[in-house]
Amino acid sequence: MRRDGESVDVVRRFQVNADGVVIYGTSSRPLVDAASGASWPVFDRLSVYQLEPKSVRALARRLDRNGIGELVVPAAGSDPATGSGLVVRWRAFEQRRDLPMSGRLRGQMADIMAVISAHLPEGESFDVEMRKPVVTVLRGVPAPVDNAKGALLAYRERLRADPEDEGVLLATYALACSAGERAAAERVLAMWVKLKSEAASAGFADISAAQIQARAEVLAGFLPTT
């Protein structure tokens, strides 16, 4: 992501699912709400591939050995106001942690990002300074394709496999908005609101009911006009 004061543009997303499906996307043409100035990434350049079970296990073991579950999250407000950075979101055994990183990576964070970067498509990288060399461990990974319609189809397929994946929901929503498919985008937005509201009712949501409503209103600002 790239940060400029209060503005944050997400330009790259790399997701590895428990079943081995990897989704790597980049966004260069985000949605922008003219009224509020808010922006939302559109991952229309996409590569989707399947890791073998042994590769998934190896990745999980390497991340665990590098202490991803014990890393100390930097205090709020320590990130620079401008420049590139990233967030590693880690989920395991019903736990979730967000690890923000910026500047030159050192220590455990550098080791973790070297492991993750080794699973990217050839020629792709994160916009952070890497202390350690990155050695690719995969073969035959498809190069990202700049095709918004193809990306929307890929995300819809993934959404059918896991309709409770918030990241996939939001990425599908952005692509549907970008493609001018208002009805489809409204359905996906309703799915997101339902998912977050049910989690809030059960006491598992990371945001309150009021925040869910506020964010839904911001997201609705990206809906294409009919």
C-alpha positions in Angstrom: 0.0 0.0 0.0 1.0 3.6 -0.5 0.3 6.2 2.2 0.0 10.0 1.8 -1.2 11.6 5.0 -4.7 10.3 5.7 -5.0 8.7 2.2 -4.0 5.1 1.7 -4.0 3.3 -1.7 -3.8 -0.5 -1.7 -1.9 -1.4 -4.8 -1.2 -5.1 -4.2 -2.9 -8.1 -2.4 -1.5 -11.6 -1.9 -3.8 -14.2 -0.3 -3.0 -17.8 0.5 -6.1 -19.8 1.6 -6.0 -23.0 3.8 -7.0 -25.1 0.7 -3.9 -23.9 -1.1 -5.6 -21.4 -3.5 -3.5 -18.3 -4.0 -4.9 -15.0 -5.3 -2.4 -12.3 -6.2 -3.8 -9.1 -7.6 -2.7 -5.5 -8.3 -4.7 -2.3 -8.5 -3.8 0.7 -10.6 -7.3 2.0 -11.3 -9.0 2.3 -8.0 -12.6 3.4 -7.5 -13.0 7.0 -6.3 -16.0 8.5 -4.7 -16.2 12.0 -6.0 -18.3 13.2 -3.0 -16.0 12.0 -0.2 -12.7 11.5 -2.1 -12.5 7.9 -0.7 -10.9 5.3 -2.9 -11.1 1.5 -3.1 -8.7 -0.9 -4.9 -9.8 -2.7 -8.0 -7.7 -5.8 -8.4 -8.1 -6.2 -12.1 -4.6 -7.6 -12.8 -4.8 -11.1 -11.3 -3.0 -14.4 -11.0 -4.8 -17.4 -9.4 -2.9 -20.6 -8.7 -3.1 -23.7 -6.6 -0.3 -24.8 -4.2 0.2 -28.5 -3.6 -0.6 -29.7 0.0 3.1 -30.1 0.8 3.8 -26.5 -0.3 1.0 -25.2 1.9 2.4 -27.2 4.9 5.9 -26.0 4.2 4.8 -22.4 4.0 2.9 -22.6 7.3 5.9 -24.3 9.0 8.4 -21.7 7.8 6.2 -18.8 8.9 5.7 -20.5 12.3 9.5 -21.0 12.7 10.0 -17.3 12.0 7.6 -16.4 14.9 4.7 -14.9 13.0 2.4 -15.8 15.8 4.5 -14.0 18.5 5.5 -10.8 16.6 4.9 -7.6 18.5 2.7 -5.3 16.6 4.1 -1.7 16.3 2.3 0.8 18.4 -0.4 2.9 16.7 0.9 6.1 15.2 4.4 4.8 14.6 4.0 4.4 10.9 5.3 7.2 8.6 2.7 9.6 7.2 4.0 9.0 3.6 5.6 6.2 1.7 5.1 2.5 1.0 4.1 -0.1 3.5 2.2 -3.3 3.9 0.1 -5.3 6.3 0.4 -9.0 6.9 -2.9 -10.5 8.0 -2.4 -13.9 9.6 -5.2 -16.3 10.6 -4.7 -19.6 12.4 -6.7 -21.6 15.0 -9.5 -19.0 15.2 -6.9 -16.3 15.8 -6.3 -13.2 13.6 -3.4 -10.7 13.7 -2.7 -7.7 11.6 1.1 -6.9 11.3 1.8 -3.5 9.7 5.2 -3.0 8.2 7.0 0.0 6.6 10.5 1.2 5.8 13.3 -1.2 5.6 12.4 -4.6 7.1 14.6 -6.2 9.7 14.7 -9.2 12.0 11.7 -11.4 12.0 9.6 -9.2 9.8 12.3 -9.4 7.1 12.5 -13.2 7.4 8.7 -13.5 7.2 8.4 -11.3 4.1 11.2 -13.2 2.4 9.2 -16.4 2.9 6.0 -14.8 1.6 7.7 -13.1 -1.4 9.2 -16.5 -2.5 5.6 -17.5 -3.3 4.8 -14.6 -5.6 4.6 -14.9 -9.4 7.9 -14.4 -11.2 8.9 -10.7 -11.5 6.4 -9.5 -8.8 7.4 -8.0 -5.5 6.2 -5.9 -2.6 7.0 -2.2 -2.4 9.3 -2.5 0.7 13.0 -2.7 1.2 14.1 -6.3 1.6 17.2 -7.1 3.6 17.2 -10.8 2.6 17.4 -12.1 -1.0 14.2 -13.7 -2.2 14.5 -17.2 -3.7 11.4 -18.4 -5.6 10.3 -21.8 -4.4 7.5 -22.3 -7.0 7.5 -23.3 -10.6 4.8 -22.9 -13.2 3.0 -19.9 -11.5 1.0 -18.0 -14.1 1.9 -14.4 -14.7 -0.8 -11.9 -13.7 -3.2 -11.0 -16.4 -4.7 -7.5 -16.8 -8.3 -8.4 -17.5 -11.1 -6.9 -15.4 -13.8 -9.3 -16.6 -11.6 -12.3 -16.1 -10.7 -11.1 -12.6 -14.3 -10.7 -11.7 -15.1 -14.2 -12.9 -12.2 -15.6 -10.8 -13.3 -13.8 -7.7 -16.9 -14.9 -8.2 -15.7 -18.5 -8.4 -13.8 -18.1 -5.2 -16.8 -16.5 -3.5 -18.9 -19.5 -4.3 -16.2 -21.7 -2.7 -16.0 -19.5 0.4 -18.9 -16.9 0.7 -17.6 -15.7 4.1 -14.2 -14.5 2.9 -14.4 -10.8 3.6 -11.4 -10.0 1.4 -12.9 -11.8 -1.6 -16.3 -10.2 -0.9 -14.8 -6.7 -1.0 -12.6 -7.4 -4.1 -15.6 -8.8 -5.9 -17.7 -5.8 -5.0 -15.1 -3.4 -6.3 -14.7 -5.3 -9.6 -18.5 -5.4 -10.1 -18.7 -1.7 -9.5 -15.9 -1.1 -11.9 -17.6 -3.2 -14.5 -20.8 -1.2 -14.2 -22.7 -4.2 -12.8 -24.8 -2.3 -10.1 -27.3 -5.1 -9.3 -24.4 -7.7 -8.8 -22.5 -5.2 -6.7 -25.5 -4.5 -4.5 -25.9 -8.2 -3.9 -22.3 -8.5 -2.8 -22.5 -5.5 -0.6 -25.6 -7.0 1.1 -23.6 -10.2 1.7 -20.8 -8.2 3.3 -23.2 -6.4 5.6 -24.9 -9.6 6.6 -21.6 -11.3 7.3 -20.3 -8.5 9.5 -23.6 -8.0 11.2 -23.9 -11.7 12.2 -20.3 -11.6 13.5 -21.1 -8.5 15.5 -24.2 -10.1 17.0 -22.2 -13.1 18.0 -19.5 -10.9 19.5 -16.8 -11.8 17.0 -16.7 -8.7 14.7 -13.8 -6.4 14.6 -16.1 -3.4 14.2 -19.4 -2.3 15.8 -22.8 -2.3 14.2 -22.6 1.5 13.8 -19.3 1.2 12.1 -20.6 -1.5 9.8 -23.4 0.8 8.7 -21.0 3.7 8.2 -18.6 1.6 6.1 -21.5 0.2 4.1 -22.5 3.8 3.3 -19.0 4.6 2.1 -18.9 1.5 0.0 -22.3 2.3 -1.5 -20.8 5.6 -2.8 -18.8 3.5 -5.3 -21.9 1.9 -6.9 -22.2 2.7 -10.6 -25.1 4.9 -11.7 -27.9 3.3 -13.6 
